[in-house]
Amino acid sequence: MPVQPSPQALRPAAPPSTALRTVVELTGARPSRDDLADVVVTGIEHRSNAVLPGDLFAGLAGARAHGARFAADAVGRGAVAVLTDQAGADMLGELDVPVLVHDDPRAVLGEVSAAIYGNPSHRLQVLGITGTSGKTTTSYLVEAGLVAAGLQTALIGTIETRIGGQRVPSALTTPEAPQLHAMFALMVEQGVQAVVMEVSSHALALGRVDGVRFAVGAFTNLSQDHLDFHADFEDYFAAKRRLFDPESPVAAQRSVICVDDAWGRRLAREVGGRAPVVTVATEDSPTGEDEPDWRALGVSADGGEQLFTAAGPHAKVPVRLRLPGRYNIANGLLAVAVCAAAGADAATAAEALATVDVPGRMQRVERGQDFLAIVDYAHKPAAVESVIATMREHVKGSGGRLAVVVGAGGDRDAGKRPLMGATAARGADLLIITDDNPRSEDPAAIREAIRGGALGIAETERGEVTEIGDRAAAITAAVDWARPGDVVLVAGKGHETGQEIAGVKYPFDDREVLAEALSRKTTAKDLTVS
């Protein structure tokens, strides 16, 4: 029986064949034997359970186990060779396939993956979007603009991977190098011309995008996140910078940088003059630096939509967004500039932005209630602050109130928890602290850290603060509290459809839970009226 790939293994139907000798020459790996002439590989995989016949299996050192321990299983599934380090080679038993030993196989994984699949990113226009917040929204906006311009597109990101209409939920914001280059090869095979992808700092630091040729790189902003992975902000910034630094092997050919924050302005200064850079801004520079190439002019609201003019070097185009929030003006402006950098007509691309909704990003949930209910992915202090500011604008002048339901993920940057609590407490009339994805941590300890930040500010500066660990109960409590004209904001999980507790992922979708709570309330109200 043929071995089937995992559901997320997107590969070309007719992959190229690469001589194993070519892999040796490319990497300088030491082969266990000399008779490599007849060995060819048609794929590469580092997950033994996803290996297909003809693959090169990469046995990499991991945090919990060395991948070489699974080499026998990979060979049993059809792997024709193994790439590993000396430690991995030492733990291998007798294998009837060549073993390539490299001092740091992870460092060459991207380059090898690209070569095995025929360097497919060279035949695509790859647009990489990086930054702390706004990557997903900007990616969806850019893709819509490129589709309107007549291009065949694909999307790779936090919510999903989409190729030719086939959707696959994403496990990582940016896939590992073997899967990424396999997807690129599939895209080429299916006639895709442009790929819009989110590029995380983890992907840049760990080499997941090594071997990719980026036509355009875009930067949204930088704020506190992932400091459990990065040593500090400088390290975080340095990882993002790899997408733009002309000395980096993954530097984009053209850069589009939002300079609304200090990190964007610094990035533009450091890269500008050494590589083509386009800057965008929604606000005047506080330091009086050079005027940006693209500006957002005449920002206004029309019902639930936002309007502005994207003024660029050779065009002034009207933009309409279905997405509320000042930060989405920045995302929309950046998207127009990226589309223009990719060669699309700015006016055509801008017109398409009016059609875009992003799952779990400022997503409205409506069940006939007389107040606004929103689900948003905001899970960082700056993102929480921005979305709360947007919701406060919504209730300003109407006498409405704002309830915020928020938690924080376990096994992640613990330093942001009190900051999120303080930020949410300042902006909410009712803050309900609840569980997010505790993972392996004690949920009560996470909530306590958020609560400490919330109660650490003066009573006069904050609204009511309460704690309900059960997330569904917390959402229901916020809905029950709301009255006409209010806003209920459920933040942190957005599009996610599971909640991970003690290593087990349970089905949980904020949008569905919120919808059920709203339906119960509207039904009860109707019964009371009748």
Disulfide bonds with the S-S distance in Angstrom:
none
